[in-house]
Amino acid sequence: MPRIRVALCDDFREERWPSMDRVASMLDAELAAHHAQSFDAERICPPFLRAATRIPVAGRSRVAFSADRFLNRFWRYPRHVEPLAPQYDLFHIIDHSYAHLAHALPAARTVVTCHDLDAFRSVLAPAEEKRSGAFRTMTADILTGLQRAARVMCDTAAIRDELAGRGLVRPDRLVVAPLGVDAIFFAAAEPAGDAIEILHVGSNADRKRIDVLLRLCGALAADFPQLRLTRVGDPLTVDQQRILSDTGMADRFTTVNQVDEPTLAALYRRATLVLQPSAREGFGLPVIEALAAGTPVVASDLAVLREVGGAAAEYCPIGNVDAWRQQVAALLHERQNAPLAWNARRERGREHARRFTWKRYAADVAQVYRDVAAESDIKPHVARRAQRACEPGPPTRVFCALGWEGAARGVGAPASDRAGVRGPQRVRGSVEL
């Protein structure tokens, strides 16, 4: 029986969305490892064309890079995928903020993964996310692309319920497929020392509430003089740097960017606690990765984070620095005064994280592919495969389109849920005009 061709279209690496790179690479690898008899998947993101960023001096500006990103995402990418429609059986847009690509693809054979609704806030909550009319038009185009898809996959039931509750997508077209954790994060934990290292993994976007993180650590420093804060992600903004200085944490603060997975895993293992004070999240990979590493987590009391962290993590009200201070201090005292309870907590986290595997994620995705393929008429593609069976060339393909998580959040500085973390990449390129 011929394999179903699925196209994996990942986001431009130059946009620096490491979490999306990670999902793309792991899905690609797991489909090849466990579902090769049924599917042939390939990532076909076009090379990133540089135009504005090639202009001397001005090309180094943020505006120039934003212009190139807009050109590639909204002009070049759709024109790249449109002629590919006859060549593949299914299309999978893995990042919802690239859902505008669905307008160039056959809706009945298109799947979109929606990680969160943050990209659509300028349309769904215009009073809170004030944007220009042109920006809202762009966002609406992405949202209607999402709504065209035959299936919308969600990382969590919370996001599925929000999509259905807002009437954006019919419930029968929504599927939950939790993301996974790489085995490298389950490596043996580092021996505990006297140092207290607080770790945060994520971008500097407002919704990550870096202000809460900095003020919290500043409030804890008096009682825990050995406390240090490490961030994996983009450099702090000017406002965040000001808060860092005001809290007296400047000499206790380290930020790193563009780390690979082994380095990230080591940082998790070395950390005393991982904090996730976000106001909004879609899945929260740092939560489950930290638990896999045996590092306790304190996260914002969000439905998505409770769904991912379960009883293995602790939760605090969004933005309540005093509540966060009390909870983190209690955990640090437990580490110092009740080592048995602390070690049991770490082991509970590791056990909980074992439920999340990329193998299971790929199996969930593969089932969606089968369901959509069964509902759509792909007989002409089967006939073409029979016609080409005696011709030399590569086997049938599977295409997944992975997009830029923040398309509707603007074309400004790049960021991601796990900014600064680089996942493996097999197909990537950059072409200069």
C-alpha positions in Angstrom: 0.0 0.0 0.0 1.5 3.4 -0.9 2.5 5.7 1.8 0.6 9.0 2.5 2.6 12.0 1.6 2.5 14.7 4.3 4.4 18.0 3.9 6.2 19.3 7.0 6.7 23.1 6.4 8.7 24.5 9.3 9.3 28.1 10.3 12.3 30.1 9.1 15.2 29.4 11.4 16.3 33.0 11.1 13.2 34.0 13.0 14.5 32.2 16.1 11.5 30.2 17.4 13.4 27.3 19.0 10.3 25.7 20.5 8.8 25.4 17.0 12.1 24.1 15.6 12.0 21.5 18.4 8.4 20.3 17.6 9.3 20.1 13.9 12.5 18.1 14.3 11.0 15.7 16.9 7.8 15.1 14.8 9.9 14.5 11.7 12.3 12.1 13.5 9.5 10.1 15.2 7.4 9.8 12.1 10.5 8.4 10.3 11.3 6.1 13.2 7.9 4.6 14.0 5.5 5.4 11.1 7.6 5.2 8.0 5.5 2.4 6.6 2.4 4.7 6.5 3.9 8.1 6.0 6.8 9.8 4.3 7.4 13.2 5.9 9.6 16.0 4.7 10.2 19.6 5.9 10.2 22.0 3.0 10.5 25.5 4.4 11.9 27.7 1.6 15.2 29.5 2.2 15.0 32.8 3.9 15.5 35.6 1.3 17.3 38.7 2.6 16.5 42.0 1.0 16.2 44.9 3.6 18.9 43.4 5.8 21.4 43.6 2.9 21.2 47.4 2.8 24.4 48.9 4.2 24.1 50.2 7.8 20.3 50.4 7.7 20.1 46.6 7.1 21.4 46.0 10.7 18.3 47.6 12.2 15.3 45.8 13.7 13.0 47.4 11.1 15.0 45.9 8.3 14.9 42.4 9.8 11.1 42.8 10.4 10.6 43.8 6.8 12.4 40.7 5.6 10.4 38.5 7.9 7.2 39.9 6.7 8.2 39.5 3.1 9.2 35.9 3.6 6.2 34.9 5.7 3.3 36.6 4.0 4.5 36.9 0.4 7.1 34.2 -0.4 6.0 31.3 1.8 2.4 31.2 0.4 3.7 31.3 -3.1 6.1 28.5 -2.3 3.4 26.1 -1.0 0.6 26.8 -3.4 2.1 24.9 -6.4 2.9 22.0 -4.1 -0.8 21.2 -3.5 -0.9 18.5 -6.3 2.3 16.8 -5.1 1.2 15.9 -1.5 -1.7 14.1 0.2 -1.8 16.1 3.4 -0.4 19.4 4.7 0.3 20.1 8.3 0.8 23.7 9.5 2.4 23.0 12.9 2.5 26.6 14.1 -0.9 28.3 14.2 0.6 31.7 13.5 1.5 30.5 10.0 -2.1 29.4 9.5 -2.4 32.0 6.7 -0.7 29.4 4.5 -4.0 27.4 4.7 -5.5 29.9 2.2 -3.0 28.6 -0.4 -3.7 24.9 0.4 -6.7 22.5 -0.1 -8.6 22.9 3.2 -9.9 19.3 3.3 -6.3 18.1 3.3 -4.8 20.6 5.8 -4.1 20.2 9.5 -3.1 23.1 11.7 -1.6 22.8 15.2 -2.7 25.7 17.6 -0.4 26.1 20.5 -2.1 29.1 22.1 -4.5 32.0 21.2 -2.0 34.7 22.0 -1.3 35.3 18.3 -5.0 36.3 17.9 -5.3 38.7 20.8 -5.5 41.8 18.7 -8.7 40.4 17.1 -10.1 38.5 20.1 -9.3 41.1 22.8 -8.7 44.4 20.9 -9.1 46.5 24.1 -6.2 44.6 25.7 -4.0 44.2 22.7 -4.2 47.5 20.9 -2.8 47.2 17.3 -3.2 49.0 14.0 -5.9 48.2 11.6 -3.4 46.7 9.2 -2.1 44.5 12.0 -5.6 43.3 12.9 -6.3 42.6 9.2 -3.2 40.4 9.1 -4.2 38.6 12.3 -7.7 38.0 11.0 -6.2 36.4 7.8 -4.2 34.0 10.0 -7.2 33.2 12.1 -9.5 32.5 9.1 -6.7 30.3 7.8 -6.8 28.3 11.0 -10.6 28.0 10.7 -10.3 26.5 7.2 -8.4 23.5 8.3 -9.9 20.0 8.3 -8.4 19.5 11.8 -6.9 21.8 14.4 -4.6 20.0 16.9 -4.0 21.5 20.3 -1.2 20.9 22.8 -3.6 21.0 25.7 -7.3 20.5 26.4 -7.4 24.0 27.8 -6.6 25.5 24.4 -9.0 23.1 22.7 -11.8 24.2 25.1 -11.0 27.9 24.6 -11.1 27.5 20.8 -14.5 25.7 21.1 -15.8 28.0 23.8 -15.1 31.1 21.7 -16.9 29.5 18.7 -13.7 29.7 16.6 -13.5 26.0 15.6 -16.2 23.3 15.8 -15.5 20.8 18.6 -15.5 17.9 16.2 -12.6 19.3 14.3 -10.4 19.8 17.5 -7.9 17.2 18.7 -5.6 17.3 21.7 -2.0 16.0 21.2 0.4 16.9 24.1 4.0 17.6 23.3 6.8 15.4 24.5 10.1 15.5 26.4 13.4 14.4 24.9 15.2 11.6 26.7 18.2 13.8 27.3 16.3 15.7 30.0 15.9 12.5 32.1 19.7 12.2 32.6 21.0 11.7 36.1 20.5 14.8 38.2 23.5 16.9 39.3 24.6 16.5 43.0 22.9 19.3 45.1 25.3 22.0 46.4 24.8 24.9 48.7 24.2 27.4 45.9 20.6 28.4 45.1 20.1 28.8 41.4 16.8 30.0 40.0 16.3 29.2 36.4 13.9 30.8 33.8 13.6 29.5 30.3 11.7 31.7 27.8 11.5 34.9 25.9 11.4 38.5 27.2 7.9 39.0 25.9 5.5 40.9 28.2 3.3 37.8 28.8 6.3 36.0 30.3 6.2 38.4 33.3 9.9 38.9 33.6 9.1 41.8 35.9 7.6 39.4 38.4 10.6 37.1 38.1 13.1 39.9 38.8 11.1 41.4 41.7 10.6 38.0 43.3 14.3 37.1 43.2 15.1 40.5 44.6 12.7 40.0 47.5 14.2 36.6 48.2 17.8 37.7 48.1 17.9 39.2 51.7 16.9 35.8 53.2 18.9 33.7 50.7 22.2 35.5 50.0 23.5 32.6 47.9 20.6 32.9 45.5 21.4 33.6 41.8 19.1 33.9 38.8 19.9 32.4 35.3 17.8 33.1 32.2 17.9 31.2 29.0 16.5 33.5 26.3 16.7 36.9 24.7 18.5 39.7 26.5 16.4 41.8 28.8 14.5 44.8 27.5 15.4 48.3 28.7 12.5 48.3 31.1 13.5 44.8 32.4 17.1 46.0 32.9 15.8 48.9 34.9 13.9 46.5 37.2 17.0 44.3 37.5 19.0 47.2 38.7 16.3 48.4 41.1 16.0 45.0 42.7 19.7 44.7 43.3 20.0 41.5 41.3 22.4 42.8 38.6 25.4 41.1 40.1 23.5 37.8 40.7 22.0 37.6 37.2 23.2 35.6 34.2 21.5 35.3 30.8 22.5 32.9 28.0 21.1 32.5 24.5 21.2 30.0 21.7 22.0 26.9 23.8 21.7 23.4 22.4 19.6 20.7 24.0 22.3 19.0 26.0 23.3 22.4 27.5 19.7 23.2 28.3 19.3 19.9 30.0 22.4 20.5 32.1 21.1 23.9 33.1 17.8 22.3 34.3 19.7 19.7 36.3 21.9 22.3 37.9 19.0 24.6 38.9 17.4 24.5 42.3 14.1 25.7 41.1 12.5 26.6 37.7 10.0 29.5 37.7 7.4 30.1 35.1 5.5 33.3 36.1 3.8 33.8 32.7 0.5 35.5 32.3 -0.4 33.3 29.2 1.0 30.1 27.9 0.1 27.4 25.3 1.9 24.4 26.7 4.9 25.3 28.8 7.7 23.1 27.6 10.0 24.4 30.4 7.7 23.0 33.0 7.7 19.5 31.8 11.4 19.6 30.8 12.4 20.8 34.3 10.3 18.1 36.0 12.0 15.5 33.8 15.4 16.8 35.0 14.3 16.4 38.6 14.0 20.1 39.2 10.9 21.4 41.1 8.8 24.0 39.3 6.7 26.9 40.5 4.4 28.2 37.8 1.5 30.6 37.3 -1.9 29.3 38.1 -3.0 28.8 34.5 -5.2 26.0 33.3 -2.6 25.0 30.6 0.2 24.9 33.1 -1.8 22.9 35.7 -2.7 20.5 32.9 1.0 20.0 32.0 2.5 20.1 35.5 -0.3 18.4 37.4 0.4 17.7 41.1 4.1 17.6 40.5 4.4 21.4 40.3 3.4 24.3 42.6 1.3 27.2 41.4 0.9 30.8 42.4 -1.5 33.6 41.3 -0.4 35.6 38.3 1.6 38.7 39.2 1.3 38.3 43.0 5.0 38.7 44.0 4.3 38.2 47.7 2.5 34.9 47.1 5.4 33.8 44.9 7.9 34.8 47.5 6.2 32.8 50.2 5.9 29.7 48.0 9.5 29.8 46.7 10.9 30.4 50.2 8.9 27.4 51.5 10.4 25.2 48.9 13.9 26.5 49.6 13.5 25.8 53.3 12.2 22.3 52.5 15.3 21.7 50.5 17.5 22.7 53.4 15.5 21.2 56.3 13.7 18.2 54.8 15.9 16.6 52.3 13.8 13.4 52.1 10.7 15.4 51.2 12.7 17.4 48.7 14.1 14.3 47.0 10.6 12.8 46.9 9.3 15.9 45.3 12.0 15.7 42.6 11.2 12.1 41.9 7.5 12.8 41.6 8.3 15.4 39.0 10.4 12.9 37.0 7.7 10.3 37.2 5.1 12.7 36.0 7.2 13.9 33.1 7.6 10.3 31.8 4.0 10.6 30.6 5.0 13.0 27.9 6.9 11.5 25.0 7.6 12.5 21.5 6.7 9.0 20.4 3.3 9.4 21.8 3.0 12.8 20.2 3.9 11.5 16.8 1.4 8.6 17.2 -1.4 11.1 18.0 -0.4 13.2 14.9 -0.3 10.1 12.7 -3.9 9.2 13.8 -5.0 12.7 12.8 -3.4 12.2 9.4 -5.2 8.9 8.9 -8.5 10.4 9.9 -8.2 13.4 7.5 -6.9 11.2 4.7 -9.9 8.9 5.2 -12.3 11.8 4.9 -10.7 13.4 1.9 -10.5 12.2 -1.7 -6.8 11.3 -2.3 -7.5 8.7 -5.0 -5.9 10.9 -7.7 -2.7 11.0 -5.7 -2.8 7.2 -5.4 -3.1 7.0 -9.1 -0.2 9.3 -9.6 1.9 7.1 -7.3 1.0 4.1 -9.4 1.9 5.9 -12.5 5.3 7.0 -11.1 6.0 3.7 -9.4 8.4 2.7 -12.2 10.0 6.1 -12.5 13.3 6.8 -10.6 13.1 9.4 -7.8 12.4 9.8 -4.2 9.6 7.9 -2.4 6.3 9.6 -1.7 6.4 12.5 0.7 4.6 13.9 3.8 4.6 17.6 4.3 4.1 19.5 7.6 4.0 23.3 7.7 5.5 24.8 10.8 5.1 28.5 11.2 6.2 31.5 13.2 4.5 31.4 16.6 4.3 35.2 16.8 3.1 36.1 13.3 0.2 38.0 14.7 2.2 39.4 17.6 4.2 41.6 15.2 7.3 41.3 13.1 9.5 42.8 15.7 12.3 41.1 17.8 12.2 37.3 17.5 11.3 35.3 20.5 9.8 31.9 21.6 8.4 30.1 24.5 11.9 28.7 25.0 13.9 31.5 23.4 17.5 30.8 23.0 17.1 27.0 22.8 18.2 25.5 19.6 16.7 22.2 18.4 18.1 20.0 15.6 17.4 21.0 12.1 17.7 19.0 8.9 16.4 21.3 6.2 17.5 24.9 6.5 19.0 27.6 4.3 19.4 31.2 3.7 19.7 32.8 0.3 20.7 36.4 -0.2 19.2 38.5 -3.0 
